[in-house]
Each structure stands twice: as C-alpha cells, then as structure tokens.
Amino acid sequence: MAIIINETTKILVQGITGKQGQFHTSQMLASGSKVIGGISPGKGGQLVHGVPIYDTVEEAMLAEKAEASVIFVPAKQVKDCAFEAMDGGIKTLVIITEHVPLHDAMEIMAFAESKQVQIVGPNTFGLISPSKSKIGIMPNSIFIPGSVGVVARSGTLSYEIVSQLTNAGIGQSTVVGLGGDRVVGLSFIDVLAQFEADPETKAVVLVGEIGGNAEEEASVFIKTMSKPVIAFLAGKSAPPGKRMGHAGAIIERGKGTYDSKVVALKAAGAYVAALPWEVSDLVKQALTEETIPSQSI
Amino acid sequence: MKLYEYMAKEIFRNNGIPVPKGRVFTSSDEVAEFVAQIGPVAIKSQVLSGGRGKAGGIKFASDPQEAREKARELLATDIKGLKVDIILVEQKLSIEKELYLAITYDGARRKPLLIASAAGGVEIEQVAEELMIKRLIDINIGLQPYAAREITRQLGLKGQIAKEVADIMLKLYQTFRKYDAELIEINPLVVADSQALAADGKMTVDDDAAFRFGKDVPLVEEKTAVEKRAAELGISYVELDGEIGVMANGAGITMATLDLINEFGSSPRNFMDAGGGSSKEATASALEILLSTQPKALLINIFGGITRCDVVAKAIIQVKETMDIQVPLVIRLVGTNEEAGIALLREHGIETYRKIDEAVAKVVAFVKAKGA
C-alpha cells in the first residue's frame, strides 16, 4: 500500500511536448509510472518517449481512462488545463507549475471541491510512492520503498531529508509535496489522515516552513494520530515581512513564525528536529518507542 | 505588489467606491491654490508602510498658507526610513463613524475572505477578535447582496448608511476580483456628513497575475536594485544584512541554510534560491549578484537531484576562473555524480563538503578568522 498513487495509477501529462514535460515524462517512465498519454493541443497523433499524444483530455480519456494528470504548462495556462482535466474526469491532479495567479488557484480549488478532485500543488515537486509510481519532478535515485510517509511544503529540502532517511536505510511509503504557494490543494491534514489510515505507513515526517498556519492546523490533527510524527521546519532566521522564495513563506502581521509552529507541533506530541540531520535519528527513536507499549497498568 | 494609497483610491473611484475629494502633489508649490478651492485638508504622505499616522505622516491644515507649509515639511521628511516623494491632499472629513473593511484570501480555506469591523480607524492587529466579522466567500458565486446586507446588520448599521456600506462591499469584492488583489483594505471606511466613503485605501495586487493587468494598474517598485536584477534573471532573492553570501537551489533548502548559518554564530547576507539552473551563465550571474553585496564569505549549497553535480562543479570552476573572487568560497555539493563534482572542485582549490554542517562550520570559521 501507499497513499494517493500506486503501481496501477494511470497518468496523463498535460504539456508533454514542452522541454520540462518531455524530460520528466522520461523520468517518470523510468521510475515505473504508468504514463498512458500526453496532452498537447495541435500535436495529437505524435509520440513522446513512446507515449501517445492527444489534442485534448477528453480525447485521451476516450482512448484510455486515466485517474491522474500532471500539469507542466506555463502559469497563465494552468487554470484552463486544470479545469480541462477535472471536467474530463481526472481525480488526482498534480500542478507542478510555479507562479500560478492566486485567483486562478482559488478558482481551481473551488472546482476541485465540487468535483471531489485531489489537487497536489501548485508549485510542487509532486508525489512518489517509491518503486511504484511517481508523478513529479524529483530525482528517482534518492527514494527507496519503506514505511515512512513524508509530507512537505518544499522540494529540495525534502530531497535533503529523504536522502538522509534513505542513507540511514529508512524507506518511504509515499512522499508528497504540498507546494510552496499560498493556496494549494491538499493540506498537511489531508495527507496526514491518509498516512494514518495507510497500513504500510508506520511514521510520518513533516517538512514545514514559516508562513501561514498550515503547521499549526496540522498540529490539531497530529494530536489525534496513533502514528508518530517527526517534524522539521525551515525559516527560523527569516525576518518578518520578507517573502522567502515561496509565495507562502512570509511572516505577516506576526503570524506564521517558526516559534508558533514549533510550540504547536510539540504540544501535539510531534518530535521536532532542531537541525535537518537530526530527522533520521528521531524517526528511528520514534519507531522504537512505538513498538514498546506505552501504557501499562 | 503594494499600491500607494492614491493609486488604490484612483482604482476605487474608477470602480464606483466613493473617496474624499483630493489631489496628488510632488511639491508644495500648488498646494495652497488647491486648498483655497476645497477648504480644510488632510495632507497624507504616500509611503508603503503601515502606522503612517502615528509616525507623523499625516498632517492637517485649515488654510492654504498652513497647508503649503505642512506639505513642504512632509515632503522633506522620512516616514519609517522611507523618503516622502508624493503627498495626497484631501478634504478634511467630519467623521461620525469609523469602520474597517477588507477583502483578502484565506490560504487554509482556499477562498476569498471578507473582514469587517465596527471598530475601524485603528490598526486591525489591535482589534479584538470578537469585534471582527469574518466571512468566507464562495468564489463561484462571489459576494452576493444578501451577504453584504447580513454583514451590515452585524456591523449594527441601519437605513441609508447600511445600503451605502453594502454597496461599497459589493464593489470592493468586484475590484478584488478584477484586479487580482491579494488584499484590498479600507481602514477607515467612514461615515462623514451622512455619507459612507473610503477615507484610506490599501491594495496589494498579485505579481503572478501581472500578465493580465490593464493599463489602470500602475507599477510600484518595491525591490532594491540588486533584488530587481535578480528578478530579471529569474532568481529568487531577498537582501538581508548579515555577513555570508548564500546561494542554494530551492526555497526550503535556502531557508534551512540561512537558519544553520545563524545557528553556527554568523548571519546571512541574503536569501538566494538560484533554482535548478546549472549553466555557466546562470551561475556566473548569481555569483555576480552575491559579490556585489560585498559579503565576507560565500556559501553555495547545491543538492543535485536532476541537476548533475559535475556539471554544477564545472560551471563554478569556469566562473571562478573568469571572475575575481576575493572572499572565501565554500561549497556543499551532494547528489547525482557528487564524487566527480567534488574531485573537480578540489583540483581547482575550492573547499567542498558533502555534509551541510561541515560546510556551514567552515564558512563561519572563515568569517570569524577575518573578524579577529
């Protein structure tokens, strides 16, 4: 088991003929993903890495029904493509593109809610269930299958932490990038709930950062979880009012600070790593403690 | 992008939201003439900073002579370190009531959010939570008149004023949508001479939607010269005031790198997320920007995922050979082909580490040694 995607998930790539679309299609195929079609208006009938191209999502879905789609088109076209995918019956939509306008993101999320579509991103590296399926842009080599779920707001920081887990022999069930934007689809809680329900996942690593209150909201849910959560947060030293790369990574009006998040997570019983390299040890510690019955009368 | 008050009010006026009579000036010369026409005025410095009133950025004058003098004073001052280049001279209002009204977004709920309060005129951060009315808006139907009526009821408004405020709410929401705003705020929304109008205006529009801005959205430069150059190169950059110039790939890892520099007892000169670019040109431009801020040392932290470390190493070597880098350069390089990358850099005398803690310790040690 894994969450959201597995070895049977059939995937479309929207924007497959672009440079990014082509390259990452080849990488997804190499990681075992079932990419069954690509969309590129006007280029229907061609092939990219052996994957058939269609002009529209509807045409692709007539040929073979896909459950998931990944969007690689420029920011101004994302809204149209996202609507197309959801209207066409896609149930898991991954939006890699960065700089999607805020209002477009809100419209996309409203439509997703009405269509009961899970959206990952925008501005995400995607998600991977190692050795089963990948929908995204992360390097294949750093992941190994296992029982730790990872959910993160940031890409390269997740790579850093996942590599550390992998080097320590700790495999991952699924790794999900929520996206660095202000308005994104899946939240920490959505993903934590799925990890909690996934029999294969034994512990969850949460990689957060300053800005917004996603980590604080997640803490409320973490309190109710039976599985241990190990958190690492970036942005301890960030000055207020400055957007640290991600649109959502900003301390505004005293909200979204590092301290507020750490306090909330610790109060919820999460392990919080002060330094990035402490994560794998904390995971090991958490897994050992979990196997010892914590209550005895 | 934050707009100045006078720009926000111009947009309000064009979209049917009443604002006080006023005019913008860049010198005090013609202020007296204008005041002679409209009577007592408020003279408001146009700076992009909150708490302007408290910082002395708003003055009142009752006659043309006084107005000219106060305008001259304001144009010669700094408000919270920002030079005042523009003033807005507006008719003084006899205020009966001050409300707060804003439309922004709730990131967690993924929806537009309307905030209103009967306790306007003070900084909203100081208004107690129970005095604020918050209402999420379904973007599919927008703000409908019934919702505006309900909010005015909760605000305790009645009669003609309730109608006017509801109308302003609807127009404010339309403006929020039309201009891709992140925040649009009227504080205070006043009742003066039995009429509701926007006595102040704040608007932040979404830079990512700039491609569809019409000519009626002005451009405001908030970035420093260096930040502007970085933006042109597609590099995410924030100037800070510390010692060590930092370049990394990815926002999260860059933030974590800055945190570590602080943890080890130094401070970062900047935030730079150079993205996945590994080309010689991109690396050179990024390094040029870093060096232009005169840091005491440089730290490059690259996690080569899709990007190959040997390619990154070659780019850095080429750049180092063509540019005169006077400060210590420490590189942390890990990922695909890291052995080849590290070997290449070592051959060229560049300190390279696999572990981030070792790299940060080294670069901080360089800075400390220089300071001693």
Boltz contact constraints between the chains, C-beta under 6 A:
constraints:
  - contact:
      token1: [A, 76]
      token2: [B, 211]
      max_distance: 6.0
  - contact:
      token1: [A, 99]
      token2: [B, 208]
      max_distance: 6.0
  - contact:
      token1: [A, 101]
      token2: [B, 180]
      max_distance: 6.0
  - contact:
      token1: [A, 101]
      token2: [B, 206]
      max_distance: 6.0
  - contact:
      token1: [A, 101]
      token2: [B, 208]
      max_distance: 6.0
  - contact:
      token1: [A, 101]
      token2: [B, 209]
      max_distance: 6.0
  - contact:
      token1: [A, 102]
      token2: [B, 182]
      max_distance: 6.0
  - contact:
      token1: [A, 102]
      token2: [B, 206]
      max_distance: 6.0
  - contact:
      token1: [A, 103]
      token2: [B, 180]
      max_distance: 6.0
  - contact:
      token1: [A, 106]
      token2: [B, 110]
      max_distance: 6.0
  - contact:
      token1: [A, 106]
      token2: [B, 139]
      max_distance: 6.0
  - contact:
      token1: [A, 107]
      token2: [B, 139]
      max_distance: 6.0
  - contact:
      token1: [A, 109]
      token2: [B, 110]
      max_distance: 6.0
  - contact:
      token1: [A, 110]
      token2: [B, 139]
      max_distance: 6.0
  - contact:
      token1: [A, 110]
      token2: [B, 140]
      max_distance: 6.0
  - contact:
      token1: [A, 139]
      token2: [B, 305]
      max_distance: 6.0
  - contact:
      token1: [A, 139]
      token2: [B, 306]
      max_distance: 6.0
  - contact:
      token1: [A, 154]
      token2: [B, 251]
      max_distance: 6.0
  - contact:
      token1: [A, 154]
      token2: [B, 252]
      max_distance: 6.0
  - contact:
      token1: [A, 155]
      token2: [B, 250]
      max_distance: 6.0
  - contact:
      token1: [A, 156]
      token2: [B, 249]
      max_distance: 6.0
  - contact:
      token1: [A, 156]
      token2: [B, 250]
      max_distance: 6.0
  - contact:
      token1: [A, 156]
      token2: [B, 253]
      max_distance: 6.0
  - contact:
      token1: [A, 156]
      token2: [B, 303]
      max_distance: 6.0
  - contact:
      token1: [A, 157]
      token2: [B, 252]
      max_distance: 6.0
  - contact:
      token1: [A, 157]
      token2: [B, 253]
      max_distance: 6.0
  - contact:
      token1: [A, 157]
      token2: [B, 256]
      max_distance: 6.0
  - contact:
      token1: [A, 159]
      token2: [B, 303]
      max_distance: 6.0
  - contact:
      token1: [A, 159]
      token2: [B, 305]
      max_distance: 6.0
  - contact:
      token1: [A, 160]
      token2: [B, 253]
      max_distance: 6.0
  - contact:
      token1: [A, 160]
      token2: [B, 303]
      max_distance: 6.0
  - contact:
      token1: [A, 180]
      token2: [B, 251]
      max_distance: 6.0
  - contact:
      token1: [A, 182]
      token2: [B, 107]
      max_distance: 6.0
  - contact:
      token1: [A, 183]
      token2: [B, 107]
      max_distance: 6.0
  - contact:
      token1: [A, 183]
      token2: [B, 110]
      max_distance: 6.0
  - contact:
      token1: [A, 209]
      token2: [B, 252]
      max_distance: 6.0
  - contact:
      token1: [A, 212]
      token2: [B, 107]
      max_distance: 6.0
  - contact:
      token1: [A, 217]
      token2: [B, 108]
      max_distance: 6.0
  - contact:
      token1: [A, 234]
      token2: [B, 252]
      max_distance: 6.0
  - contact:
      token1: [A, 234]
      token2: [B, 255]
      max_distance: 6.0
  - contact:
      token1: [A, 234]
      token2: [B, 256]
      max_distance: 6.0
  - contact:
      token1: [A, 235]
      token2: [B, 255]
      max_distance: 6.0
  - contact:
      token1: [A, 236]
      token2: [B, 259]
      max_distance: 6.0
  - contact:
      token1: [A, 237]
      token2: [B, 258]
      max_distance: 6.0
  - contact:
      token1: [A, 237]
      token2: [B, 259]
      max_distance: 6.0
  - contact:
      token1: [A, 237]
      token2: [B, 262]
      max_distance: 6.0
  - contact:
      token1: [A, 242]
      token2: [B, 238]
      max_distance: 6.0
  - contact:
      token1: [A, 244]
      token2: [B, 255]
      max_distance: 6.0
  - contact:
      token1: [A, 244]
      token2: [B, 271]
      max_distance: 6.0
  - contact:
      token1: [A, 245]
      token2: [B, 236]
      max_distance: 6.0
  - contact:
      token1: [A, 245]
      token2: [B, 251]
      max_distance: 6.0
  - contact:
      token1: [A, 245]
      token2: [B, 254]
      max_distance: 6.0
  - contact:
      token1: [A, 245]
      token2: [B, 273]
      max_distance: 6.0
  - contact:
      token1: [A, 246]
      token2: [B, 251]
      max_distance: 6.0
  - contact:
      token1: [A, 253]
      token2: [B, 125]
      max_distance: 6.0
  - contact:
      token1: [A, 276]
      token2: [B, 256]
      max_distance: 6.0
